[in-house]
Amino acid sequence: MQKNIKPLGENVLVKLLKADSKTKSGIVLPETAETDRPQEGKVVAIGESEKIKVKKNQVVIFAKYSGSEIKLAGEEFLILKAEDILAVVE
């Protein structure tokens, strides 16, 4: 069953992006080494507020412990307040 989520107000729905599993020097990191959730995600949906400065499909960086985690169809998402989005990755 497909569920569509539409954030309300100044909220943004973000799909979490996986952190790199390999260091720059080529060392492969196991999943157990991941201690923090990623702080980067792709905007999936936005609320109807005019204060929101991001657009759908943009990759954003957000505050470390912000948002509410939800799981849909086995994928992890966050519902964030627009003010918790710190930057857009270009």
Buried (B, 14 or more C-beta within 10 A) or exposed (E): EEEEEEBEEBBBBBBBBEBEEEEEEEEEEEEEEEEEBBBBBBBBBBBEEEEBEBEEEBBBBBEEEBBEEEEBEEEBBBBBBBEBBEEEEE
